[in-house]
Amino acid sequence: MGRLGNIDIRNLEKFRDELNNLQNSDEFVEACARELAARLLRLVVKRTPVGDYTKEIVVTAKREGKKHKKGEKYTKRVNPSGKKGGTLKRGWTAGKSASARDYAESMRVNHYDDTYVVEIINPVEYASYVEYGHRTPNHRGWVIGKFMMTISEKELRGIAPRVLENKIKKHLRSCFK
């Protein structure tokens, strides 16, 4: 019988250990869920409309200025109500724990069997009306919804495979250095 020579199995043992590290993938899957949730949150915040409470009024210039002469009429935008827009946009949040520093890392990921869940919520009371639409105050018309969450979710579904593929490649490279 022929001799095979010396076999160095240290690399095989190292490879076995790296494969064992891959089996503990719960943290990696949670990190993927957090990243997708952070991307969805960014998309939905960007798409959320901001209320504009200003209105145009006609003003007569009282004195000479850079833009207008005395007695000239011009339109000016004012905010008589004092309301400020952006409450809905600032209201978006993901389920998070209070102790973490990095927002994406602080998102709470719930694990149910083989499903990972991160809640994206907006506790502002009129969020659903802006999302899906609502009747007008006189009940004679309909205000069409903005569908900021619905559209953002569809957009995320389109880019998620590419994002996850890149994340998996990066993770595998770090495991098999």
Secondary structure, DSSP 8 states (H G I E B T S, - for coil): ---------HHHHHHHHHHHHHH--HHHHHHHHHHHHHHHHHHHHHH-------EEEEEE-SS--SS--TT-EEEEEE-SS---S-HHHHH-EE-B-SS-SSHHHHB--EEETTEEE--EE---TTHHHHHHEEE-TTSS-EEE---HHHHHHHHHHHHHHHHHHHHHHHHHHHHT-
